[in-house]
Amino acid sequence: AKMTLKAGVTDPPHSHHDHLVYVMEGDGLTIYPGKEIGDEKKEIPIKAGMALPVAAGHHCVKNHGTKDCEIVFFEQKPKVTMKFGGGSGPGANLDCCTTNPNNYKVIAKTAGGRLVEMTLPAGQGDVAHDHPTHYLYVVNGGRLKLSPPPGHTEGSAEVDMPAGAA
């Protein structure tokens, strides 16, 4: 989900499962744990491109920064399993961060999932790999060619990936 919180605004108390936050824009947040704003708080300096895990539970968030905060958060529902596998042949059961360390990087994680940043320059490919059940949010768009693993001929596609697509 994507959220914009104007500078100086506090959102109402709410709760989540463990989740991961990716900062698109902003410079400061304060998190108040619990069902109402109290003395306990955690100020977090943020910047675009930053990712952080947020523990499950009730909280509210105040944008104490000087500009609007725009974040994308990824919430792992308890019924989804994060298990590699399901494929066969080259690339099956291989983690993208292991097979392509220059293109994929874990930038935040919780017990139930992780946030992986993928950077793929124009014209460059990666090597065969597998993914667990996952979500995708496009920060900078482009055209992506998806190819089947070596030895397979079906399943190739070229897709436009506009910024903001999920």
C-alpha positions, 0 to 999 in steps of 0.5 A: 500500500502507498501512503502520503502523510503531509508535513506536521500531520499525525495519522490515527492509531491503527495496527499492522502485522509485521511490515516493511516500509520503503521511503519514497520521500520525506525527512522525519517520522515519529512513531508512537506505540500503542492505541493512543499518543503518549509520552513514549515515542521513537523519532526516525530520520528518514530519506528517500530510498530508505527501508525499515522494518516495523513490528506488529502492533498498534501505533500512530505516526506523525510526520515531524519533517519539513516535507510530505512523507510518501511511503510504500509499505509491504505487509506480510499476511500470516497465511502466506509462506515465504518458501523457495521452490516450486520450480525445476531446472536451472535457477530453481530454488536459487535466491535472486540475491545470491545468484545476482548480488549486483542486481538484488539487495535485501534492504529490510527484513522481518521474520515473515519477509524481506524487502529486496531492491532490484536494480537492472540497468537498461540492456542488462540481464540477470541469471536464472533464479527463483522467487518465493511468493512476493509483491512488486512495486516499481520505483523507476519504470522501464520495459522488462523482458521476462524469460523462462529458465534455460532449456524452456521455450515457453513463458517469455514476455516483454512488459512495460513497468511504469513507475508506481505500478504494483 
